[in-house]
Amino acid sequence: MQANFPWQNPEIVQHSPILLDSFQRLTGKQLIETTSSALEISQALFKANFIVVSHGVESDPILNYGNRAALNLWQLSWEDFTRTPSRLTAESIERSERDRLLAQAKQQGYISNYCGIRISSTGDRFYIENATIWNVVDEQNRNYGQAATFSRWNLIQKLNP
């Protein structure tokens, strides 16, 4: 059941409100309405029509969340997505800029209006626009990693036609 409905996984039910709360605390904006139960919040975030992804605090951070729109964009199953080092969402040529921006977000709490090129698991390249990257922290300031959201992207080309 969790493979088809990852938003029902207890860890994701717990993680989703932390994503939303930290986003709101840092940016002053809401990603989605949060007056529902944790399970309803988890479902709504997973089914949102914009991208939300997050990674953990490992030395080479692993993706630990991607909503349905993200899974579709990166062309990965939940299981494969959540085993992927987040650096692999960008081509090697783009990784130093990605790392710089993640460090900037870590220092400032968040950054907005980020644009850049990303790559799917099948080699599709796409340009993301107006992304926000933020630190995922709970109310006690415990660090859970970083997350990103965006709603605009354009396919550029497939690397391996």
C-alpha positions in Angstrom: 0.0 0.0 0.0 2.8 2.5 0.8 4.3 2.0 -2.7 1.1 3.3 -4.3 0.2 5.7 -1.5 3.5 6.9 0.2 1.6 9.8 1.9 0.0 7.1 4.2 3.5 6.0 5.5 3.6 7.1 9.1 7.1 8.7 8.6 5.7 10.8 5.7 2.5 11.7 7.7 4.9 13.1 10.3 7.3 14.7 7.8 4.7 16.5 5.7 3.6 19.0 8.4 7.3 19.7 9.3 7.9 20.6 5.6 4.9 22.9 5.6 5.5 24.5 9.0 9.2 25.2 8.3 8.3 26.7 4.9 5.8 29.0 6.5 8.0 30.0 9.4 10.9 30.9 7.1 9.0 32.4 4.2 5.8 33.7 5.7 3.9 31.9 3.0 1.8 28.7 3.0 2.3 25.9 0.5 -1.1 24.4 1.2 -3.9 24.9 3.7 -2.9 23.2 6.9 -6.0 23.1 9.0 -6.6 19.4 8.4 -5.3 16.4 10.2 -1.7 15.3 9.6 -2.9 12.5 7.3 -5.0 14.9 5.2 -2.1 17.3 5.0 0.2 14.5 3.9 -2.3 13.5 1.2 -2.9 17.0 0.0 0.9 17.8 -0.2 1.5 14.5 -2.1 -1.3 15.2 -4.6 -0.4 18.9 -5.1 0.1 20.1 -8.7 3.5 21.7 -7.9 6.8 20.1 -7.0 7.9 19.5 -3.4 11.1 17.5 -2.7 13.3 17.2 0.4 16.5 15.5 1.4 17.9 14.5 4.7 21.0 15.5 6.7 23.4 12.8 5.5 26.9 13.9 4.3 25.7 13.0 0.8 22.0 13.8 1.3 19.4 11.3 0.2 16.1 12.4 -1.1 13.5 11.5 1.5 10.4 13.1 0.0 9.0 13.8 -3.4 5.3 14.4 -4.1 3.5 12.8 -7.0 4.4 15.7 -9.3 8.1 15.3 -8.4 8.0 11.6 -8.9 6.5 12.1 -12.4 8.9 14.9 -13.3 12.0 12.9 -12.3 10.4 9.7 -13.7 11.0 7.6 -10.6 9.0 5.4 -8.3 8.8 6.4 -4.7 11.2 3.6 -3.8 13.8 4.7 -6.3 13.4 8.4 -5.6 13.9 8.0 -1.8 17.1 6.0 -2.4 18.6 8.7 -4.7 21.3 11.1 -3.5 19.8 14.6 -4.1 22.9 15.7 -6.0 21.9 13.4 -8.8 18.9 15.5 -9.6 21.3 17.9 -11.3 23.8 17.2 -14.1 27.4 17.2 -12.9 28.1 20.5 -14.6 25.3 22.1 -12.6 26.2 20.6 -9.2 28.6 23.3 -8.0 26.0 26.0 -8.4 23.4 23.8 -6.8 25.8 23.2 -3.8 26.4 26.9 -3.5 22.7 27.7 -3.4 22.0 24.9 -0.8 24.8 26.4 1.4 23.3 29.9 1.0 19.8 28.6 1.9 21.3 26.7 4.9 22.9 30.0 6.1 19.9 32.3 5.4 17.1 29.8 6.2 15.8 29.9 2.6 16.3 31.3 -0.9 13.7 32.1 -3.5 13.6 32.8 -7.2 16.1 30.0 -8.0 16.3 28.9 -11.6 18.4 26.1 -12.9 18.7 22.9 -15.0 17.8 19.5 -13.6 17.8 16.0 -15.1 15.3 13.1 -14.8 16.3 9.5 -14.3 15.8 8.9 -18.0 17.9 11.8 -19.2 15.2 14.4 -19.8 16.7 17.9 -19.0 14.3 20.6 -17.7 14.7 24.2 -16.6 13.1 25.0 -13.3 12.0 28.6 -12.5 11.2 30.5 -9.3 12.1 27.7 -7.0 12.3 28.2 -3.2 14.8 26.2 -1.2 14.4 26.1 2.5 15.8 24.5 5.7 13.5 21.8 7.1 13.5 22.4 10.8 10.8 21.8 13.5 9.6 24.2 16.2 12.5 23.1 18.4 14.9 24.0 15.6 15.9 20.3 15.0 17.4 20.1 11.5 15.7 17.5 9.1 17.5 18.6 5.9 16.4 20.9 3.1 13.5 21.1 0.7 12.5 22.8 -2.5 9.3 23.7 -4.3 8.5 25.1 -7.7 5.6 25.1 -10.0 7.2 26.1 -13.3 9.5 24.0 -15.4 10.2 23.5 -19.1 11.6 20.5 -20.9 14.8 21.3 -22.6 16.0 18.2 -24.3 16.5 14.5 -23.8 20.2 13.6 -23.4 19.9 10.0 -24.7 17.3 10.0 -27.5 
